Structure formats: structure tokens, C-alpha cells
Amino acid sequence: LAELPPRAMRALRPKIQLVFQDPYSSLNPRIRIGDAIGEAMLEHKLCRRTELYDKTLEVMRICGLAPQHYNRFPHEFSGGQRQRIGIARALILNPDFIIADEPISALDVSIQAQIINLFSDLRDDHGVTFLFISHDLGVVEHLCDDVAVM
């Protein structure tokens, strides 16, 4: 990847996305979540602004977020909801590969189960491949087909 020319790298970026570990610091507090989720679509010119609202609502629905959440700010959400927003930000670009860096470590156990089920559904229903980084081998066993231990 480091040796790809800029044009090739720009074409590859939408296909590889990242879900951050900390849902509290991974969102800009001044940007409404609908705009935060959809901004990458405009940046990569993957849709017109007129189509963006509907596409954003669809990915929010897939990730378990309600339409009325579109115009809210990050501080109005719980940690689990913020992690769903982070997953929606990654998913909206229809990536082939998502790197999930300890995506459940900062969440309560009950919320962890919901996020794990969401990842499982995304894998099964949308054909997304994950690099799932975790210290919890039980979660890894549940979600992953192949495992590398470091």
C-alpha cells in the first residue's frame, strides 16, 4: 500500500475502512451524525448531494440507528450508539474490508453483544470482510473464520 501512486490509493480508500476503538473520541462533536456518516460519500464523489440523505438513512437503519438521530450531535448518544455511528461511517462507502480495532472494548457487556451481532450480520448479509482486533478470544471465536494471535 505504501508504494501505491496517489491516484491508485484514492481509488482504494473507499474499499478499506476503519472502525475505531473509542466511540467517544472518534466523532467530531460539532458535526451532526447524519453529516458525519455521509461526508465520505461526497468526498469520494460516490453520490450526488441529492441522493445522500436517503443513502445515509439506509445505512443508519442497517446499523440500528433511527431516522430522527440524523440531526443530533455525538454528545446526545450513548457509547453503543456512538459505536454504531462509527460502523455506519465505515459501511456507507460499501467497503470490501473493514478494520475493527477493539470496537467493543469501551462498551458495557450488554452493548458489546449488540455490536457483535451487528458485525455478524454485516459479515453475513453484506459480504464484508473484517480484520477484527480484540483481546477477547471468545468474541474472536464467535466472529472470525481465521485467527492470528500476536
N, CA, C and O atoms as a GROMACS GRO file, in nm:
protein
  600
    1LEU      N    1   0.082  -0.120   0.000
    1LEU     CA    2   0.000   0.000   0.000
    1LEU      C    3   0.086   0.126   0.000
    1LEU      O    4   0.052   0.225  -0.065
    2ALA      N    5   0.196   0.121   0.072
    2ALA     CA    6   0.281   0.240   0.085
    2ALA      C    7   0.341   0.281  -0.049
    2ALA      O    8   0.379   0.397  -0.066
    3GLU      N    9   0.350   0.189  -0.142
    3GLU     CA   10   0.413   0.220  -0.270
    3GLU      C   11   0.312   0.252  -0.380
    3GLU      O   12   0.352   0.277  -0.494
    4LEU      N   13   0.184   0.250  -0.348
    4LEU     CA   14   0.084   0.282  -0.450
    4LEU      C   15   0.092   0.430  -0.487
    4LEU      O   16   0.114   0.515  -0.400
    5PRO      N   17   0.074   0.461  -0.615
    5PRO     CA   18   0.068   0.602  -0.653
    5PRO      C   19  -0.060   0.666  -0.596
    5PRO      O   20  -0.157   0.595  -0.569
    6PRO      N   21  -0.060   0.797  -0.578
    6PRO     CA   22  -0.175   0.865  -0.515
    6PRO      C   23  -0.309   0.835  -0.581
    6PRO      O   24  -0.410   0.819  -0.512
    7ARG      N   25  -0.313   0.828  -0.712
    7ARG     CA   26  -0.439   0.802  -0.783
    7ARG      C   27  -0.494   0.663  -0.747
    7ARG      O   28  -0.614   0.647  -0.723
    8ALA      N   29  -0.407   0.564  -0.743
    8ALA     CA   30  -0.449   0.428  -0.708
    8ALA      C   31  -0.491   0.420  -0.561
    8ALA      O   32  -0.587   0.351  -0.527
    9MET      N   33  -0.421   0.491  -0.477
    9MET     CA   34  -0.454   0.491  -0.334
    9MET      C   35  -0.591   0.555  -0.312
    9MET      O   36  -0.670   0.507  -0.230
   10ARG      N   37  -0.620   0.663  -0.383
   10ARG     CA   38  -0.750   0.730  -0.369
   10ARG      C   39  -0.863   0.636  -0.413
   10ARG      O   40  -0.970   0.636  -0.352
   11ALA      N   41  -0.839   0.558  -0.516
   11ALA     CA   42  -0.941   0.463  -0.562
   11ALA      C   43  -0.962   0.350  -0.462
   11ALA      O   44  -1.072   0.295  -0.451
   12LEU      N   45  -0.858   0.314  -0.389
   12LEU     CA   46  -0.864   0.204  -0.294
   12LEU      C   47  -0.925   0.244  -0.159
   12LEU      O   48  -0.986   0.161  -0.092
   13ARG      N   49  -0.909   0.368  -0.120
   13ARG     CA   50  -0.953   0.413   0.013
   13ARG      C   51  -1.098   0.380   0.048
   13ARG      O   52  -1.123   0.334   0.159
   14PRO      N   53  -1.194   0.402  -0.041
   14PRO     CA   54  -1.332   0.370  -0.003
   14PRO      C   55  -1.354   0.221   0.024
   14PRO      O   56  -1.448   0.184   0.094
   15LYS      N   57  -1.270   0.136  -0.030
   15LYS     CA   58  -1.288  -0.009  -0.016
   15LYS      C   59  -1.229  -0.064   0.113
   15LYS      O   60  -1.255  -0.179   0.148
   16ILE      N   61  -1.150   0.015   0.182
   16ILE     CA   62  -1.091  -0.025   0.310
   16ILE      C   63  -1.128   0.081   0.413
   16ILE      O   64  -1.090   0.197   0.400
   17GLN      N   65  -1.202   0.041   0.514
   17GLN     CA   66  -1.248   0.136   0.615
   17GLN      C   67  -1.208   0.090   0.755
   17GLN      O   68  -1.168  -0.024   0.775
   18LEU      N   69  -1.218   0.182   0.851
   18LEU     CA   70  -1.174   0.158   0.988
   18LEU      C   71  -1.284   0.193   1.086
   18LEU      O   72  -1.349   0.298   1.075
   19VAL      N   73  -1.305   0.106   1.183
   19VAL     CA   74  -1.392   0.136   1.297
   19VAL      C   75  -1.300   0.150   1.417
   19VAL      O   76  -1.228   0.057   1.452
   20PHE      N   77  -1.303   0.267   1.478
   20PHE     CA   78  -1.210   0.299   1.586
   20PHE      C   79  -1.251   0.236   1.719
   20PHE      O   80  -1.366   0.199   1.740
   21GLN      N   81  -1.154   0.224   1.806
   21GLN     CA   82  -1.174   0.165   1.938
   21GLN      C   83  -1.262   0.253   2.027
   21GLN      O   84  -1.351   0.202   2.095
   22ASP      N   85  -1.238   0.381   2.028
   22ASP     CA   86  -1.304   0.471   2.122
   22ASP      C   87  -1.416   0.548   2.053
   22ASP      O   88  -1.390   0.642   1.979
   23PRO      N   89  -1.541   0.508   2.077
   23PRO     CA   90  -1.651   0.578   2.010
   23PRO      C   91  -1.671   0.721   2.061
   23PRO      O   92  -1.744   0.798   1.999
   24TYR      N   93  -1.609   0.757   2.174
   24TYR     CA   94  -1.626   0.891   2.229
   24TYR      C   95  -1.536   0.993   2.161
   24TYR      O   96  -1.574   1.109   2.146
   25SER      N   97  -1.418   0.952   2.120
   25SER     CA   98  -1.325   1.049   2.061
   25SER      C   99  -1.315   1.038   1.909
   25SER      O  100  -1.243   1.116   1.846
   26SER      N  101  -1.386   0.944   1.850
   26SER     CA  102  -1.374   0.926   1.705
   26SER      C  103  -1.475   1.009   1.625
   26SER      O  104  -1.476   1.003   1.502
   27LEU      N  105  -1.560   1.084   1.693
   27LEU     CA  106  -1.659   1.168   1.624
   27LEU      C  107  -1.635   1.315   1.657
   27LEU      O  108  -1.605   1.350   1.771
   28ASN      N  109  -1.647   1.399   1.556
   28ASN     CA  110  -1.633   1.543   1.575
   28ASN      C  111  -1.757   1.594   1.649
   28ASN      O  112  -1.869   1.577   1.600
   29PRO      N  113  -1.741   1.656   1.765
   29PRO     CA  114  -1.857   1.698   1.844
   29PRO      C  115  -1.939   1.810   1.779
   29PRO      O  116  -2.050   1.836   1.823
   30ARG      N  117  -1.886   1.874   1.678
   30ARG     CA  118  -1.956   1.987   1.614
   30ARG      C  119  -2.030   1.949   1.487
   30ARG      O  120  -2.094   2.033   1.424
   31ILE      N  121  -2.021   1.823   1.448
   31ILE     CA  122  -2.085   1.777   1.324
   31ILE      C  123  -2.200   1.683   1.360
   31ILE      O  124  -2.183   1.587   1.435
   32ARG      N  125  -2.317   1.712   1.304
   32ARG     CA  126  -2.434   1.625   1.325
   32ARG      C  127  -2.403   1.488   1.266
   32ARG      O  128  -2.330   1.477   1.167
   33ILE      N  129  -2.459   1.384   1.327
   33ILE     CA  130  -2.416   1.250   1.287
   33ILE      C  131  -2.458   1.213   1.144
   33ILE      O  132  -2.388   1.136   1.079
   34GLY      N  133  -2.567   1.266   1.095
   34GLY     CA  134  -2.605   1.239   0.956
   34GLY      C  135  -2.498   1.290   0.861
   34GLY      O  136  -2.464   1.223   0.763
   35ASP      N  137  -2.447   1.409   0.889
   35ASP     CA  138  -2.340   1.465   0.806
   35ASP      C  139  -2.210   1.388   0.825
   35ASP      O  140  -2.136   1.368   0.729
   36ALA      N  141  -2.181   1.346   0.948
   36ALA     CA  142  -2.058   1.270   0.975
   36ALA      C  143  -2.059   1.137   0.901
   36ALA      O  144  -1.956   1.094   0.849
   37ILE      N  145  -2.175   1.072   0.897
   37ILE     CA  146  -2.186   0.944   0.828
   37ILE      C  147  -2.173   0.964   0.677
   37ILE      O  148  -2.105   0.886   0.610
   38GLY      N  149  -2.237   1.065   0.623
   38GLY     CA  150  -2.243   1.081   0.478
   38GLY      C  151  -2.128   1.155   0.413
   38GLY      O  152  -2.114   1.149   0.291
   39GLU      N  153  -2.045   1.226   0.491
   39GLU     CA  154  -1.944   1.312   0.430
   39GLU      C  155  -1.846   1.239   0.339
   39GLU      O  156  -1.801   1.296   0.240
   40ALA      N  157  -1.813   1.115   0.370
   40ALA     CA  158  -1.717   1.041   0.286
   40ALA      C  159  -1.774   1.012   0.147
   40ALA      O  160  -1.699   1.005   0.050
   41MET      N  161  -1.905   0.997   0.138
   41MET     CA  162  -1.967   0.973   0.007
   41MET      C  163  -1.943   1.093  -0.086
   41MET      O  164  -1.914   1.076  -0.204
   42LEU      N  165  -1.955   1.213  -0.031
   42LEU     CA  166  -1.931   1.333  -0.112
   42LEU      C  167  -1.782   1.350  -0.142
   42LEU      O  168  -1.745   1.386  -0.254
   43GLU      N  169  -1.698   1.324  -0.044
   43GLU     CA  170  -1.553   1.338  -0.062
   43GLU      C  171  -1.502   1.247  -0.173
   43GLU      O  172  -1.415   1.287  -0.252
   44HIS      N  173  -1.555   1.126  -0.180
   44HIS     CA  174  -1.510   1.031  -0.283
   44HIS      C  175  -1.598   1.037  -0.408
   44HIS      O  176  -1.581   0.957  -0.500
   45LYS      N  177  -1.691   1.132  -0.411
   45LYS     CA  178  -1.778   1.153  -0.526
   45LYS      C  179  -1.854   1.024  -0.564
   45LYS      O  180  -1.862   0.988  -0.682
   46LEU      N  181  -1.908   0.957  -0.463
   46LEU     CA  182  -1.979   0.832  -0.484
   46LEU      C  183  -2.130   0.851  -0.496
   46LEU      O  184  -2.202   0.757  -0.528
   47CYS      N  185  -2.177   0.972  -0.470
   47CYS     CA  186  -2.317   1.003  -0.493
   47CYS      C  187  -2.334   1.155  -0.498
   47CYS      O  188  -2.246   1.231  -0.459
   48ARG      N  189  -2.448   1.195  -0.548
   48ARG     CA  190  -2.480   1.338  -0.551
   48ARG      C  191  -2.541   1.379  -0.418
   48ARG      O  192  -2.598   1.296  -0.346
   49ARG      N  193  -2.530   1.504  -0.387
   49ARG     CA  194  -2.583   1.555  -0.260
   49ARG      C  195  -2.734   1.524  -0.248
   49ARG      O  196  -2.783   1.500  -0.137
   50THR      N  197  -2.806   1.525  -0.359
   50THR     CA  198  -2.950   1.498  -0.356
   50THR      C  199  -2.981   1.354  -0.315
   50THR      O  200  -3.089   1.327  -0.263
   51GLU      N  201  -2.888   1.262  -0.338
   51GLU     CA  202  -2.908   1.121  -0.302
   51GLU      C  203  -2.856   1.088  -0.162
   51GLU      O  204  -2.889   0.984  -0.106
   52LEU      N  205  -2.775   1.176  -0.109
   52LEU     CA  206  -2.702   1.146   0.013
   52LEU      C  207  -2.792   1.120   0.134
   52LEU      O  208  -2.766   1.028   0.211
   53TYR      N  209  -2.895   1.198   0.150
   53TYR     CA  210  -2.982   1.184   0.267
   53TYR      C  211  -3.042   1.043   0.273
   53TYR      O  212  -3.037   0.978   0.377
   54ASP      N  213  -3.097   0.996   0.161
   54ASP     CA  214  -3.158   0.863   0.159
   54ASP      C  215  -3.056   0.752   0.182
   54ASP      O  216  -3.084   0.656   0.253
   55LYS      N  217  -2.938   0.765   0.123
   55LYS     CA  218  -2.832   0.665   0.143
   55LYS      C  219  -2.787   0.662   0.288
   55LYS      O  220  -2.761   0.556   0.344
   56THR      N  221  -2.777   0.780   0.348
   56THR     CA  222  -2.736   0.787   0.488
   56THR      C  223  -2.841   0.725   0.578
   56THR      O  224  -2.806   0.650   0.670
   57LEU      N  225  -2.968   0.753   0.554
   57LEU     CA  226  -3.074   0.693   0.636
   57LEU      C  227  -3.075   0.541   0.622
   57LEU      O  228  -3.100   0.471   0.720
   58GLU      N  229  -3.048   0.490   0.503
   58GLU     CA  230  -3.046   0.346   0.483
   58GLU      C  231  -2.934   0.279   0.563
   58GLU      O  232  -2.957   0.177   0.628
   59VAL      N  233  -2.815   0.336   0.560
   59VAL     CA  234  -2.705   0.276   0.636
   59VAL      C  235  -2.726   0.295   0.786
   59VAL      O  236  -2.686   0.211   0.865
   60MET      N  237  -2.789   0.403   0.825
   60MET     CA  238  -2.824   0.421   0.967
   60MET      C  239  -2.921   0.312   1.010
   60MET      O  240  -2.907   0.256   1.119
   61ARG      N  241  -3.020   0.282   0.927
   61ARG     CA  242  -3.117   0.176   0.959
   61ARG      C  243  -3.047   0.042   0.974
   61ARG      O  244  -3.073  -0.032   1.070
   62ILE      N  245  -2.957   0.010   0.882
   62ILE     CA  246  -2.883  -0.116   0.888
   62ILE      C  247  -2.806  -0.126   1.020
   62ILE      O  248  -2.796  -0.235   1.078
   63CYS      N  249  -2.754  -0.015   1.066
   63CYS     CA  250  -2.672  -0.014   1.188
   63CYS      C  251  -2.753   0.007   1.316
   63CYS      O  252  -2.696   0.019   1.424
   64GLY      N  253  -2.885   0.010   1.304
   64GLY     CA  254  -2.969   0.020   1.423
   64GLY      C  255  -2.989   0.161   1.475
   64GLY      O  256  -3.016   0.180   1.594
   65LEU      N  257  -2.976   0.259   1.388
   65LEU     CA  258  -2.998   0.399   1.425
   65LEU      C  259  -3.127   0.448   1.361
   65LEU      O  260  -3.156   0.416   1.246
   66ALA      N  261  -3.205   0.525   1.434
   66ALA     CA  262  -3.334   0.574   1.386
   66ALA      C  263  -3.317   0.699   1.301
   66ALA      O  264  -3.220   0.773   1.318
   67PRO      N  265  -3.412   0.724   1.209
   67PRO     CA  266  -3.404   0.844   1.124
   67PRO      C  267  -3.398   0.975   1.204
   67PRO      O  268  -3.333   1.070   1.161
   68GLN      N  269  -3.464   0.980   1.319
   68GLN     CA  270  -3.463   1.103   1.398
   68GLN      C  271  -3.326   1.132   1.459
   68GLN      O  272  -3.305   1.241   1.512
   69HIS      N  273  -3.233   1.038   1.452
   69HIS     CA  274  -3.097   1.061   1.500
   69HIS      C  275  -3.013   1.144   1.402
   69HIS      O  276  -2.908   1.196   1.440
   70TYR      N  277  -3.058   1.157   1.279
   70TYR     CA  278  -2.981   1.220   1.172
   70TYR      C  279  -2.926   1.358   1.211
   70TYR      O  280  -2.810   1.388   1.184
   71ASN      N  281  -3.007   1.440   1.273
   71ASN     CA  282  -2.967   1.579   1.304
   71ASN      C  283  -2.916   1.600   1.446
   71ASN      O  284  -2.904   1.714   1.491
   72ARG      N  285  -2.885   1.493   1.514
   72ARG     CA  286  -2.833   1.506   1.651
   72ARG      C  287  -2.681   1.511   1.651
   72ARG      O  288  -2.614   1.471   1.555
   73PHE      N  289  -2.628   1.560   1.761
   73PHE     CA  290  -2.482   1.570   1.779
   73PHE      C  291  -2.432   1.449   1.859
   73PHE      O  292  -2.509   1.387   1.932
   74PRO      N  293  -2.304   1.416   1.846
   74PRO     CA  294  -2.249   1.298   1.914
   74PRO      C  295  -2.272   1.293   2.065
   74PRO      O  296  -2.293   1.185   2.120
   75HIS      N  297  -2.270   1.408   2.134
   75HIS     CA  298  -2.286   1.405   2.280
   75HIS      C  299  -2.424   1.358   2.323
   75HIS      O  300  -2.446   1.328   2.441
   76GLU      N  301  -2.518   1.350   2.230
   76GLU     CA  302  -2.654   1.307   2.262
   76GLU      C  303  -2.670   1.155   2.258
   76GLU      O  304  -2.780   1.104   2.279
   77PHE      N  305  -2.562   1.082   2.232
   77PHE     CA  306  -2.568   0.937   2.216
   77PHE      C  307  -2.488   0.864   2.322
   77PHE      O  308  -2.391   0.916   2.377
   78SER      N  309  -2.531   0.741   2.350
   78SER     CA  310  -2.456   0.654   2.441
   78SER      C  311  -2.334   0.598   2.368
   78SER      O  312  -2.319   0.617   2.247
   79GLY      N  313  -2.248   0.529   2.441
   79GLY     CA  314  -2.129   0.469   2.380
   79GLY      C  315  -2.163   0.368   2.272
   79GLY      O  316  -2.100   0.365   2.167
   80GLY      N  317  -2.264   0.284   2.298
   80GLY     CA  318  -2.305   0.185   2.199
   80GLY      C  319  -2.359   0.250   2.073
   80GLY      O  320  -2.330   0.205   1.961
   81GLN      N  321  -2.439   0.355   2.090
   81GLN     CA  322  -2.492   0.426   1.974
   81GLN      C  323  -2.379   0.495   1.897
   81GLN      O  324  -2.380   0.497   1.774
   82ARG      N  325  -2.283   0.550   1.968
   82ARG     CA  326  -2.169   0.613   1.900
   82ARG      C  327  -2.089   0.510   1.821
   82ARG      O  328  -2.040   0.540   1.712
   83GLN      N  329  -2.076   0.391   1.875
   83GLN     CA  330  -2.004   0.288   1.801
   83GLN      C  331  -2.083   0.248   1.676
   83GLN      O  332  -2.023   0.221   1.572
   84ARG      N  333  -2.215   0.245   1.685
   84ARG     CA  334  -2.298   0.219   1.567
   84ARG      C  335  -2.278   0.329   1.462
   84ARG      O  336  -2.276   0.302   1.342
   85ILE      N  337  -2.265   0.452   1.507
   85ILE     CA  338  -2.238   0.563   1.416
   85ILE      C  339  -2.104   0.540   1.346
   85ILE      O  340  -2.093   0.559   1.225
   86GLY      N  341  -2.003   0.500   1.421
   86GLY     CA  342  -1.872   0.471   1.362
   86GLY      C  343  -1.879   0.359   1.260
   86GLY      O  344  -1.814   0.365   1.156
   87ILE      N  345  -1.958   0.257   1.289
   87ILE     CA  346  -1.976   0.146   1.195
   87ILE      C  347  -2.049   0.195   1.071
   87ILE      O  348  -2.015   0.156   0.959
   88ALA      N  349  -2.150   0.280   1.089
   88ALA     CA  350  -2.223   0.336   0.975
   88ALA      C  351  -2.131   0.420   0.887
   88ALA      O  352  -2.141   0.415   0.764
   89ARG      N  353  -2.041   0.496   0.949
   89ARG     CA  354  -1.945   0.576   0.872
   89ARG      C  355  -1.859   0.487   0.784
   89ARG      O  356  -1.829   0.522   0.669
   90ALA      N  357  -1.819   0.373   0.837
   90ALA     CA  358  -1.739   0.281   0.758
   90ALA      C  359  -1.823   0.212   0.651
   90ALA      O  360  -1.777   0.196   0.538
   91LEU      N  361  -1.943   0.174   0.685
   91LEU     CA  362  -2.027   0.094   0.595
   91LEU      C  363  -2.082   0.173   0.478
   91LEU      O  364  -2.109   0.115   0.372
   92ILE      N  365  -2.101   0.303   0.492
   92ILE     CA  366  -2.167   0.381   0.388
   92ILE      C  367  -2.091   0.378   0.255
   92ILE      O  368  -2.151   0.395   0.149
   93LEU      N  369  -1.962   0.356   0.261
   93LEU     CA  370  -1.882   0.351   0.138
   93LEU      C  371  -1.886   0.214   0.071
   93LEU      O  372  -1.819   0.192  -0.030
   94ASN      N  373  -1.964   0.123   0.128
   94ASN     CA  374  -1.975  -0.013   0.074
   94ASN      C  375  -1.838  -0.078   0.060
   94ASN      O  376  -1.801  -0.122  -0.049
   95PRO      N  377  -1.762  -0.084   0.170
   95PRO     CA  378  -1.625  -0.136   0.161
   95PRO      C  379  -1.621  -0.287   0.145
   95PRO      O  380  -1.716  -0.358   0.177
   96ASP      N  381  -1.509  -0.334   0.095
   96ASP     CA  382  -1.484  -0.478   0.089
   96ASP      C  383  -1.419  -0.526   0.218
   96ASP      O  384  -1.429  -0.643   0.254
   97PHE      N  385  -1.353  -0.434   0.288
   97PHE     CA  386  -1.269  -0.471   0.402
   97PHE      C  387  -1.281  -0.365   0.511
   97PHE      O  388  -1.261  -0.246   0.485
   98ILE      N  389  -1.315  -0.407   0.633
   98ILE     CA  390  -1.324  -0.314   0.746
   98ILE      C  391  -1.227  -0.361   0.854
   98ILE      O  392  -1.229  -0.477   0.895
   99ILE      N  393  -1.143  -0.270   0.899
   99ILE     CA  394  -1.054  -0.296   1.011
   99ILE      C  395  -1.126  -0.246   1.136
   99ILE      O  396  -1.154  -0.127   1.149
  100ALA      N  397  -1.154  -0.338   1.228
  100ALA     CA  398  -1.224  -0.304   1.352
  100ALA      C  399  -1.125  -0.317   1.467
  100ALA      O  400  -1.093  -0.428   1.510
  101ASP      N  401  -1.076  -0.204   1.516
  101ASP     CA  402  -0.973  -0.202   1.619
  101ASP      C  403  -1.037  -0.198   1.758
  101ASP      O  404  -1.079  -0.091   1.804
  102GLU      N  405  -1.046  -0.313   1.824
  102GLU     CA  406  -1.104  -0.322   1.958
  102GLU      C  407  -1.238  -0.246   1.965
  102GLU      O  408  -1.256  -0.162   2.053
  103PRO      N  409  -1.332  -0.275   1.875
  103PRO     CA  410  -1.453  -0.194   1.866
  103PRO      C  411  -1.550  -0.209   1.983
  103PRO      O  412  -1.644  -0.130   1.995
  104ILE      N  413  -1.529  -0.308   2.069
  104ILE     CA  414  -1.624  -0.327   2.180
  104ILE      C  415  -1.560  -0.307   2.317
  104ILE      O  416  -1.628  -0.320   2.418
  105SER      N  417  -1.432  -0.276   2.321
  105SER     CA  418  -1.362  -0.271   2.449
  105SER      C  419  -1.410  -0.160   2.542
  105SER      O  420  -1.399  -0.174   2.664
  106ALA      N  421  -1.463  -0.052   2.489
  106ALA     CA  422  -1.506   0.061   2.573
  106ALA      C  423  -1.655   0.056   2.605
  106ALA      O  424  -1.711   0.154   2.654
  107LEU      N  425  -1.720  -0.059   2.577
  107LEU     CA  426  -1.865  -0.067   2.591
  107LEU      C  427  -1.906  -0.162   2.703
  107LEU      O  428  -1.831  -0.252   2.740
  108ASP      N  429  -2.027  -0.141   2.758
  108ASP     CA  430  -2.084  -0.232   2.856
  108ASP      C  431  -2.108  -0.369   2.792
  108ASP      O  432  -2.120  -0.379   2.670
  109VAL      N  433  -2.114  -0.473   2.875
  109VAL     CA  434  -2.126  -0.610   2.824
  109VAL      C  435  -2.252  -0.628   2.740
  109VAL      O  436  -2.246  -0.691   2.634
  110SER      N  437  -2.366  -0.574   2.783
  110SER     CA  438  -2.490  -0.590   2.706
  110SER      C  439  -2.482  -0.520   2.571
  110SER      O  440  -2.534  -0.569   2.472
  111ILE      N  441  -2.416  -0.406   2.568
  111ILE     CA  442  -2.398  -0.333   2.443
  111ILE      C  443  -2.297  -0.405   2.354
  111ILE      O  444  -2.311  -0.406   2.232
  112GLN      N  445  -2.196  -0.466   2.415
  112GLN     CA  446  -2.098  -0.543   2.338
  112GLN      C  447  -2.168  -0.650   2.256
  112GLN      O  448  -2.136  -0.669   2.138
  113ALA      N  449  -2.264  -0.721   2.317
  113ALA     CA  450  -2.335  -0.827   2.246
  113ALA      C  451  -2.410  -0.771   2.125
  113ALA      O  452  -2.413  -0.835   2.019
  114GLN      N  453  -2.470  -0.654   2.139
  114GLN     CA  454  -2.542  -0.593   2.027
  114GLN      C  455  -2.447  -0.558   1.913
  114GLN      O  456  -2.478  -0.582   1.796
  115ILE      N  457  -2.331  -0.503   1.946
  115ILE     CA  458  -2.234  -0.465   1.843
  115ILE      C  459  -2.176  -0.589   1.777
  115ILE      O  460  -2.155  -0.590   1.655
  116ILE      N  461  -2.150  -0.694   1.854
  116ILE     CA  462  -2.101  -0.820   1.797
  116ILE      C  463  -2.203  -0.876   1.699
  116ILE      O  464  -2.166  -0.922   1.591
  117ASN      N  465  -2.331  -0.874   1.737
  117ASN     CA  466  -2.436  -0.922   1.647
  117ASN      C  467  -2.444  -0.837   1.521
  117ASN      O  468  -2.469  -0.890   1.413
  118LEU      N  469  -2.424  -0.707   1.535
  118LEU     CA  470  -2.424  -0.620   1.417
  118LEU      C  471  -2.309  -0.657   1.324
  118LEU      O  472  -2.330  -0.668   1.203
  119PHE      N  473  -2.189  -0.678   1.378
  119PHE     CA  474  -2.077  -0.720   1.294
  119PHE      C  475  -2.106  -0.853   1.225
  119PHE      O  476  -2.075  -0.871   1.107
  120SER      N  477  -2.166  -0.945   1.298
  120SER     CA  478  -2.200  -1.075   1.241
  120SER      C  479  -2.299  -1.060   1.126
  120SER      O  480  -2.284  -1.124   1.022
  121ASP      N  481  -2.401  -0.976   1.146
  121ASP     CA  482  -2.499  -0.951   1.039
  121ASP      C  483  -2.435  -0.886   0.918
  121ASP      O  484  -2.466  -0.922   0.804
  122LEU      N  485  -2.346  -0.790   0.940
  122LEU     CA  486  -2.278  -0.724   0.828
  122LEU      C  487  -2.194  -0.823   0.749
  122LEU      O  488  -2.191  -0.820   0.626
  123ARG      N  489  -2.127  -0.912   0.821
  123ARG     CA  490  -2.046  -1.014   0.755
  123ARG      C  491  -2.135  -1.106   0.671
  123ARG      O  492  -2.103  -1.134   0.556
  124ASP      N  493  -2.245  -1.152   0.730
  124ASP     CA  494  -2.331  -1.249   0.662
  124ASP      C  495  -2.417  -1.187   0.553
  124ASP      O  496  -2.431  -1.246   0.445
  125ASP      N  497  -2.475  -1.070   0.578
  125ASP     CA  498  -2.571  -1.009   0.486
  125ASP      C  499  -2.507  -0.920   0.380
  125ASP      O  500  -2.563  -0.904   0.271
  126HIS      N  501  -2.392  -0.861   0.410
  126HIS     CA  502  -2.332  -0.764   0.319
  126HIS      C  503  -2.198  -0.810   0.263
  126HIS      O  504  -2.136  -0.738   0.184
  127GLY      N  505  -2.153  -0.926   0.304
  127GLY     CA  506  -2.030  -0.982   0.249
  127GLY      C  507  -1.904  -0.903   0.281
  127GLY      O  508  -1.808  -0.905   0.204
  128VAL      N  509  -1.905  -0.832   0.393
  128VAL     CA  510  -1.789  -0.753   0.432
  128VAL      C  511  -1.687  -0.843   0.501
  128VAL      O  512  -1.724  -0.927   0.583
  129THR      N  513  -1.560  -0.826   0.467
  129THR     CA  514  -1.451  -0.895   0.536
  129THR      C  515  -1.398  -0.804   0.645
  129THR      O  516  -1.380  -0.685   0.624
  130PHE      N  517  -1.373  -0.861   0.763
  130PHE     CA  518  -1.324  -0.783   0.876
  130PHE      C  519  -1.186  -0.830   0.918
  130PHE      O  520  -1.155  -0.949   0.917
  131LEU      N  521  -1.104  -0.734   0.956
  131LEU     CA  522  -0.986  -0.760   1.037
  131LEU      C  523  -1.029  -0.714   1.175
  131LEU      O  524  -1.034  -0.595   1.203
  132PHE      N  525  -1.060  -0.810   1.262
  132PHE     CA  526  -1.118  -0.780   1.393
  132PHE      C  527  -1.009  -0.793   1.498
  132PHE      O  528  -0.964  -0.904   1.528
  133ILE      N  529  -0.967  -0.682   1.553
  133ILE     CA  530  -0.860  -0.679   1.652
  133ILE      C  531  -0.925  -0.679   1.790
  133ILE      O  532  -1.005  -0.591   1.823
  134SER      N  533  -0.890  -0.780   1.872
  134SER     CA  534  -0.952  -0.791   2.004
  134SER      C  535  -0.866  -0.872   2.099
  134SER      O  536  -0.790  -0.960   2.057
  135HIS      N  537  -0.879  -0.841   2.228
  135HIS     CA  538  -0.816  -0.921   2.333
  135HIS      C  539  -0.911  -1.029   2.384
  135HIS      O  540  -0.870  -1.118   2.458
  136ASP      N  541  -1.037  -1.022   2.344
  136ASP     CA  542  -1.139  -1.114   2.391
  136ASP      C  543  -1.150  -1.232   2.295
  136ASP      O  544  -1.215  -1.222   2.190
  137LEU      N  545  -1.088  -1.344   2.329
  137LEU     CA  546  -1.085  -1.459   2.239
  137LEU      C  547  -1.222  -1.522   2.220
  137LEU      O  548  -1.246  -1.587   2.118
  138GLY      N  549  -1.313  -1.505   2.316
  138GLY     CA  550  -1.450  -1.554   2.299
  138GLY      C  551  -1.521  -1.483   2.186
  138GLY      O  552  -1.591  -1.546   2.106
  139VAL      N  553  -1.503  -1.353   2.178
  139VAL     CA  554  -1.562  -1.274   2.070
  139VAL      C  555  -1.497  -1.312   1.937
  139VAL      O  556  -1.566  -1.328   1.836
  140VAL      N  557  -1.366  -1.326   1.939
  140VAL     CA  558  -1.294  -1.365   1.818
  140VAL      C  559  -1.345  -1.500   1.767
  140VAL      O  560  -1.368  -1.516   1.647
  141GLU      N  561  -1.363  -1.595   1.858
  141GLU     CA  562  -1.412  -1.728   1.819
  141GLU      C  563  -1.552  -1.718   1.757
  141GLU      O  564  -1.582  -1.789   1.661
  142HIS      N  565  -1.636  -1.632   1.812
  142HIS     CA  566  -1.773  -1.615   1.763
  142HIS      C  567  -1.776  -1.551   1.624
  142HIS      O  568  -1.857  -1.591   1.540
  143LEU      N  569  -1.692  -1.454   1.600
  143LEU     CA  570  -1.698  -1.375   1.478
  143LEU      C  571  -1.608  -1.421   1.364
  143LEU      O  572  -1.641  -1.403   1.247
  144CYS      N  573  -1.496  -1.480   1.397
  144CYS     CA  574  -1.389  -1.496   1.298
  144CYS      C  575  -1.378  -1.638   1.244
  144CYS      O  576  -1.397  -1.736   1.316
  145ASP      N  577  -1.348  -1.645   1.114
  145ASP     CA  578  -1.321  -1.773   1.049
  145ASP      C  579  -1.174  -1.811   1.066
  145ASP      O  580  -1.141  -1.928   1.088
  146ASP      N  581  -1.087  -1.713   1.055
  146ASP     CA  582  -0.943  -1.733   1.068
  146ASP      C  583  -0.890  -1.642   1.178
  146ASP      O  584  -0.937  -1.530   1.194
  147VAL      N  585  -0.791  -1.692   1.253
  147VAL     CA  586  -0.738  -1.617   1.366
  147VAL      C  587  -0.586  -1.615   1.360
  147VAL      O  588  -0.523  -1.716   1.330
  148ALA      N  589  -0.530  -1.499   1.388
  148ALA     CA  590  -0.385  -1.485   1.406
  148ALA      C  591  -0.364  -1.426   1.545
  148ALA      O  592  -0.423  -1.324   1.580
  149VAL      N  593  -0.279  -1.490   1.624
  149VAL     CA  594  -0.252  -1.444   1.760
  149VAL      C  595  -0.117  -1.377   1.761
  149VAL      O  596  -0.018  -1.431   1.711
  150MET      N  597  -0.112  -1.257   1.819
  150MET     CA  598   0.015  -1.184   1.825
  150MET      C  599   0.054  -1.161   1.969
  150MET      O  600   0.158  -1.100   1.996
   0.00000   0.00000   0.00000
